[in-house]
Amino acid sequence: MTAKPSSLPIRRILLAEDDDSMRGFLVKALEKANYEVVAFENGEEAFERLKTEPFTLLLTDIVMPKMDGIELARRASEIDPDLKIMFITGFAAVVLNSENQPPKDARVLSKPFHLKDLVKEVDRLLDV
Protein backbone atom coordinates (compact mmCIF):
# COMPACT_ATOMS: atom_id res chain seq x y z
CA MET A 1 0.00 0.00 0.00
CA THR A 2 1.11 3.52 -0.70
CA ALA A 3 0.81 6.59 1.46
CA LYS A 4 -2.32 8.66 1.06
CA PRO A 5 -1.99 11.77 -1.13
CA SER A 6 -3.04 13.93 1.81
CA SER A 7 0.33 13.18 3.40
CA LEU A 8 2.22 14.21 0.24
CA PRO A 9 3.20 17.45 -1.38
CA ILE A 10 0.32 18.08 -3.79
CA ARG A 11 2.56 18.14 -6.86
CA ARG A 12 3.48 14.49 -7.57
CA ILE A 13 2.30 13.05 -10.92
CA LEU A 14 2.54 9.53 -12.32
CA LEU A 15 2.43 9.76 -16.14
CA ALA A 16 1.73 6.85 -18.49
CA GLU A 17 2.00 7.74 -22.20
CA ASP A 18 3.25 5.39 -24.92
CA ASP A 19 4.23 8.08 -27.43
CA ASP A 20 7.84 9.08 -26.69
CA SER A 21 7.64 12.64 -27.99
CA MET A 22 4.27 13.33 -26.34
CA ARG A 23 5.59 11.94 -23.05
CA GLY A 24 8.62 14.22 -23.29
CA PHE A 25 6.47 17.30 -23.99
CA LEU A 26 4.15 16.49 -21.09
CA VAL A 27 7.02 15.96 -18.65
CA LYS A 28 8.67 19.25 -19.64
CA ALA A 29 5.43 21.25 -19.38
CA LEU A 30 4.49 19.79 -16.00
CA GLU A 31 8.00 20.12 -14.55
CA LYS A 32 8.09 23.75 -15.73
CA ALA A 33 4.86 24.22 -13.73
CA ASN A 34 6.70 22.84 -10.65
CA TYR A 35 5.20 19.35 -10.66
CA GLU A 36 7.31 16.31 -9.93
CA VAL A 37 6.67 13.84 -12.76
CA VAL A 38 7.56 10.15 -12.96
CA ALA A 39 6.86 8.94 -16.50
CA PHE A 40 6.43 5.52 -18.09
CA GLU A 41 5.73 4.29 -21.62
CA ASN A 42 3.01 1.85 -20.63
CA GLY A 43 0.44 1.19 -17.95
CA GLU A 44 2.08 -1.96 -16.65
CA GLU A 45 5.32 -0.19 -15.69
CA ALA A 46 3.42 2.76 -14.23
CA PHE A 47 1.30 0.43 -12.11
CA GLU A 48 4.38 -1.34 -10.74
CA ARG A 49 5.79 2.04 -9.63
CA LEU A 50 2.47 3.06 -8.09
CA LYS A 51 2.58 -0.03 -5.88
CA THR A 52 5.82 1.22 -4.31
CA GLU A 53 5.43 5.02 -4.24
CA PRO A 54 2.61 7.48 -3.54
CA PHE A 55 1.35 9.98 -6.11
CA THR A 56 -1.30 12.72 -6.07
CA LEU A 57 -2.33 12.39 -9.73
CA LEU A 58 -2.35 9.66 -12.36
CA LEU A 59 -2.15 11.20 -15.83
CA THR A 60 -2.59 8.47 -18.42
CA ASP A 61 -3.23 7.92 -22.07
CA ILE A 62 -6.21 5.61 -22.63
CA VAL A 63 -4.89 3.54 -25.54
CA MET A 64 -1.53 1.93 -24.69
CA PRO A 65 0.13 -1.47 -25.06
CA LYS A 66 0.44 -3.97 -22.17
CA MET A 67 -2.17 -2.24 -19.97
CA ASP A 68 -4.52 0.48 -21.18
CA GLY A 69 -5.22 3.63 -19.22
CA ILE A 70 -8.68 2.55 -18.06
CA GLU A 71 -7.34 -0.65 -16.51
CA LEU A 72 -4.41 1.25 -15.01
CA ALA A 73 -6.79 3.78 -13.45
CA ARG A 74 -9.06 1.05 -12.11
CA ARG A 75 -6.15 -0.79 -10.47
CA ALA A 76 -4.62 2.46 -9.21
CA SER A 77 -7.93 3.39 -7.55
CA GLU A 78 -7.92 0.07 -5.70
CA ILE A 79 -4.50 0.89 -4.25
CA ASP A 80 -5.32 4.53 -3.48
CA PRO A 81 -8.99 5.54 -3.68
CA ASP A 82 -8.02 9.21 -3.18
CA LEU A 83 -5.71 9.31 -6.21
CA LYS A 84 -6.83 11.93 -8.74
CA ILE A 85 -7.08 10.62 -12.31
CA MET A 86 -6.91 12.38 -15.66
CA PHE A 87 -7.03 10.65 -19.03
CA ILE A 88 -5.46 12.07 -22.16
CA THR A 89 -6.50 10.58 -25.47
CA GLY A 90 -6.35 11.12 -29.17
CA PHE A 91 -9.38 8.89 -29.56
CA ALA A 92 -12.26 11.21 -28.78
CA ALA A 93 -14.63 8.48 -29.93
CA VAL A 94 -13.43 5.98 -27.32
CA VAL A 95 -16.63 4.57 -25.89
CA LEU A 96 -16.68 4.10 -22.15
CA ASN A 97 -19.21 1.38 -21.41
CA SER A 98 -19.98 -0.69 -18.34
CA GLU A 99 -17.00 -2.95 -19.03
CA ASN A 100 -14.43 -0.18 -19.29
CA GLN A 101 -15.79 2.58 -17.07
CA PRO A 102 -13.10 4.81 -15.61
CA PRO A 103 -13.11 5.51 -11.87
CA LYS A 104 -15.59 8.16 -10.81
CA ASP A 105 -14.43 11.79 -10.90
CA ALA A 106 -11.82 11.00 -13.58
CA ARG A 107 -11.27 13.78 -16.10
CA VAL A 108 -10.67 13.36 -19.83
CA LEU A 109 -8.60 15.73 -21.96
CA SER A 110 -8.74 15.08 -25.73
CA LYS A 111 -5.68 15.43 -27.94
CA PRO A 112 -4.63 17.67 -29.49
CA PHE A 113 -4.44 20.14 -26.63
CA HIS A 114 -2.15 23.02 -25.80
CA LEU A 115 0.31 22.24 -23.01
CA LYS A 116 -0.85 25.37 -21.14
CA ASP A 117 -4.38 23.92 -21.13
CA LEU A 118 -3.06 20.66 -19.71
CA VAL A 119 -1.31 22.49 -16.88
CA LYS A 120 -4.49 24.51 -16.17
CA GLU A 121 -6.56 21.32 -16.00
CA VAL A 122 -4.03 19.63 -13.69
CA ASP A 123 -3.94 22.74 -11.48
CA ARG A 124 -7.75 22.78 -11.35
CA LEU A 125 -7.99 19.06 -10.57
CA LEU A 126 -5.46 19.36 -7.75
CA ASP A 127 -6.90 22.68 -6.51
CA VAL A 128 -3.54 24.42 -6.86
Secondary structure, DSSP 8 states (H G I E B T S, - for coil): ----GGGS-TTEEEEE-S-HHHHHHHHHHHHHTT-EEEEESSHHHHHHHHTTS--SEEEEESS-SSS-HHHHHHHHHHH-TT-EEEEEES-TT----TTS---TT-EEEESS--HHHHHHHHHHHTT-
